Structure formats: structure tokens, C-alpha cells
Amino acid sequence: AQKITQTQPGMFVQEKEAVTLDCTYDTSDQSYGLFWYKQPSSGEMIFLIYQGSYDEQNATEGRYSLNFQKARKSANLVISASQLGDSAMYFCAMREESLNTDKLIFGTGTRLQVFP
Amino acid sequence: KAGVTQTPRYLIKTRGQQVTLSCSPISGHRSVSWYQQTPGQGLQFLFEYFSETQRNKGNFPGRFSGRQFSNSRSEMNVSTLELGDSALYLCASSLGRGESSPLHFGNGTRLTVT
């Protein structure tokens, strides 16, 4: 069974600094997709970035980048130049897709707090 | 392009009642899935629909059901509500195939059972 582990319940970072949120995964599939979502206090889950298992380069989307280490089964999210609006819960997720299913397996999340 | 729309945003029900939540996916998205989020259990998959067919269901009792209409809009129903059903219910839509196609979520419906 697929599993996502996020070991950091909470993280603090000063505004304008970079921060890394950890994510490790477990799967026996050769092909898989990894996602990061942001959930502000309003509740909406906002898609941030995607990494495919066969992608040779780390994904980047603006201030977000994904440090993908396949051998270590890790997919850490790096947020550069943190902003106060980045304060939120962050979830790492893996897509489980087959003929009979299409769903995301989520980690427990990391609460990021950005301070001035 | 409009995002995923969930209604209502908030609901307060009493034990034993039933509730129906609605989700309108992004235009063109044929897959709709539902998730329950609670502080204790985190985010858990409820079920997923594609072209009006339920493809998969998570480990939830039969009180939880859903359906998808021909326009891809989806509803989920919870009957005989229990206190433990209090949660944020999130709906997500996607194109339906391809690992790189992200799931896009709505704002959620926050259900409180008293």
C-alpha cells in the first residue's frame, strides 16, 4: 500500500527566508505522481506543484520547488523567499491510479508559520 | 475558468438527520472525488466518480453515498448522522486520467453534527 510520511508537525520561518518541508513516500509502483497542496485556514486545498516519478528534473513553480530524490523516496517542498501569506498547512500527496481507482493518499501535513 | 464549487459552505445538523452536499467541478473535468478531513484522521478518501460511475469507495460505512450527474456535478449524502461525522468535506475534480493531471479542490463544506 502506498504511504506518505510528513514528520514535521510544525515549522517556523522568518519572512524572506527559505524553508524546506519534508515528505517521504512508500510505493511499489514504478510510475507515480507526487503533489503538494497548501491549505489556508479557509479550508480550500490549493495545488502547488507536481513531480512525476520519471521526471529527470526537479519541478519548479515560481517560489516553489520540489527536491525529488527517488532513491531515498523523498519529495521535499522548498519555498523560497517566504511571505506572510505562506502561513498555512502543507500536504504532500501521492496519486493512486488504476482502472478502478483514482485518488490521492495524503500525509498528515505540516503547519508552516511565517513571522516578520 | 471557474474553480470547483461546493455548497453549502457550512452546515449544522443534529444526530440522526441526513445531509446532502453538492459539488460542481471545473468545466471539462469528468472525475469528481470526495474527501473527509478531521483533526484525528486527517484527509481520507470517500469515493470517486467518473462519467456517472463510482469507480472506487474508501473505507466508510454505507451511510455515506454519492452520485454523479451527466453534467459531472456530484452530490454526496450522509444518512443517520453521527457526532463523528463532523468534518470538513472536500470535493476535487480532475480530467480523470494521467498522473500529472492535478486534482483541484473546492473550498469545502464544514459539517457540524450536534
Contacts between the chains, C-beta under 8 A, distances in Angstrom:
chain1	res1	chain2	res2	distance
A	31	B	99	6.8
A	32	B	99	6.6
A	33	B	99	3.5
A	33	B	100	6.0
A	35	B	102	6.1
A	35	B	103	7.6
A	37	B	105	7.5
A	42	B	107	6.6
A	43	B	88	5.5
A	43	B	90	7.7
A	43	B	107	5.8
A	43	B	108	4.3
A	43	B	110	6.8
A	44	B	105	6.2
A	44	B	106	6.9
A	44	B	107	4.5
A	44	B	108	6.6
A	45	B	90	6.1
A	45	B	92	7.4
A	45	B	105	3.7
A	45	B	108	7.9
A	46	B	105	7.6
A	47	B	102	4.6
A	47	B	103	7.3
A	47	B	104	6.1
A	47	B	105	7.7
A	50	B	100	5.8
A	50	B	102	5.8
A	52	B	99	6.1
A	52	B	100	5.7
A	91	B	43	6.9
A	95	B	99	5.4
A	95	B	103	7.9
A	97	B	97	7.9
A	97	B	99	6.0
A	100	B	55	5.7
A	100	B	56	5.8
A	101	B	48	6.7
A	101	B	55	5.9
A	101	B	56	3.8
A	102	B	31	5.8
A	102	B	33	7.0
A	102	B	48	5.5
A	102	B	50	7.1
A	102	B	55	6.6
A	102	B	56	7.3
A	102	B	94	7.3
A	102	B	96	6.8
A	102	B	97	7.9
A	103	B	33	6.0
A	103	B	45	4.5
A	103	B	48	5.7
A	103	B	56	6.4
A	103	B	58	7.7
A	104	B	33	7.9
A	104	B	35	7.7
A	104	B	43	7.9
A	104	B	45	7.2
A	104	B	92	7.7
A	104	B	103	6.0
A	105	B	45	7.7
A	106	B	42	6.4
A	106	B	43	4.1
A	108	B	42	5.4
A	109	B	42	7.1
